[in-house]
């Protein structure tokens, strides 16, 4: 995961921007960027954010 921000708040912004502008869901984003979905979800949960599938964003 070295090609994405390591800071949790920067990562939140990065993920939500990508989800909003380029990808219809988290699976698509993870596949396109070669990211481990479980690792992303866990990292975001550690700082209090979860993925909302119906809104296609972390909050």
ROVEXFI-604927 format. One record per residue: residue in one letter; x, y, z of N, C-alpha, C in turn. Coordinates in steps of 0.05 Angstrom, whole numbers, padded with zeros to 5 digits, always signed. Layout:
<recs>
AXYZXYZXYZ ...
</recs>
This chain:
<recs>
X+00016-00024+00000+00000+00000+00000+00017+00025+00000 X+00040+00023-00012+00058+00046-00012+00050+00068-00032 X+00031+00063-00049+00023+00083-00069-00001+00100-00060 X-00008+00098-00035-00030+00113-00024-00021+00128+00001 X-00035+00149+00010-00027+00164+00034-00027+00146+00059 X-00007+00150+00076-00006+00134+00101-00021+00148+00124 X-00023+00175+00122-00038+00190+00143-00067+00184+00140 X-00081+00176+00162-00109+00168+00160-00128+00189+00148 X-00124+00214+00155-00142+00235+00145-00137+00240+00115 X-00112+00238+00107-00105+00241+00078-00116+00217+00063 X-00113+00193+00075-00124+00169+00063-00154+00171+00059 X-00168+00181+00080-00197+00185+00078-00204+00203+00054 X-00190+00225+00052-00195+00244+00030-00189+00231+00003 X-00167+00217+00002-00158+00204-00023-00179+00183-00032 X-00187+00166-00014-00206+00145-00020-00233+00156-00029 X-00243+00175-00014-00269+00187-00021-00269+00202-00047 X-00247+00215-00053-00244+00229-00079-00244+00209-00101 X-00228+00187-00098-00227+00167-00119-00254+00153-00123 X-00268+00147-00100-00294+00134-00102-00314+00153-00115 X-00313+00178-00109-00332+00198-00120-00327+00202-00150 X-00302+00205-00157-00295+00213-00185-00290+00191-00205 X-00282+00167-00195-00272+00147-00213-00284+00119-00210 X-00293+00111-00186-00300+00083-00181-00328+00081-00170 X-00343+00062-00179-00371+00059-00170-00374+00044-00143 X-00352+00031-00134-00352+00018-00108-00323+00013-00099 X-00321+00004-00074-00295-00001-00062-00280-00024-00075 X-00295-00044-00083-00282-00067-00096-00269-00059-00122 X-00282-00042-00138-00271-00032-00163-00246-00016-00158 X-00247+00002-00138-00224+00018-00131-00200+00000-00123 X-00205-00019-00106-00183-00036-00096-00172-00053-00119 X-00188-00063-00136-00179-00078-00159-00161-00061-00177 X-00171-00037-00183-00157-00019-00202-00130-00010-00191 X-00129-00005-00164-00104+00005-00152-00088-00016-00139 X-00096-00042-00142-00082-00064-00130-00079-00061-00100 X-00102-00056-00086-00102-00052-00057-00117-00076-00045 X-00110-00082-00020-00123-00102-00005-00148-00089+00009 X-00171-00097+00001-00196-00085+00011-00198-00088+00042 X-00192-00112+00051-00194-00117+00080-00175-00099+00096 X-00151-00095+00085-00132-00078+00098-00141-00048+00098 X-00153-00039+00076-00163-00012+00075-00186-00008+00095 X-00205-00027+00095-00227-00025+00114-00218-00025+00142 X-00199-00042+00149-00188-00044+00176-00174-00018+00184 X-00157-00008+00166-00142+00017+00172-00161+00040+00176 X-00182+00042+00161-00201+00064+00164-00217+00060+00190 X-00224+00035+00197-00239+00029+00221-00223+00036+00246 X-00197+00033+00244-00180+00040+00267-00182+00069+00275 X-00189+00086+00256-00192+00115+00262-00221+00124+00261 X-00239+00105+00262-00268+00111+00266-00284+00114+00241 X-00275+00106+00217-00290+00109+00193-00297+00081+00182 X-00321+00080+00170-00330+00055+00157-00340+00062+00129 X-00339+00042+00112-00348+00045+00084-00378+00042+00083 X-00392+00061+00071-00420+00060+00066-00425+00054+00037 X-00434+00030+00032-00437+00020+00004-00457+00036-00011 X-00480+00043+00002-00501+00057-00013-00493+00085-00020 X-00475+00098-00004-00466+00125-00011-00438+00124-00024 X-00426+00101-00025-00400+00097-00038-00379+00116-00027 X-00377+00116+00000-00357+00133+00013-00351+00123+00041 X-00328+00131+00052-00322+00126+00080-00332+00149+00096 X-00343+00143+00120-00352+00164+00138-00351+00154+00166 
</recs>
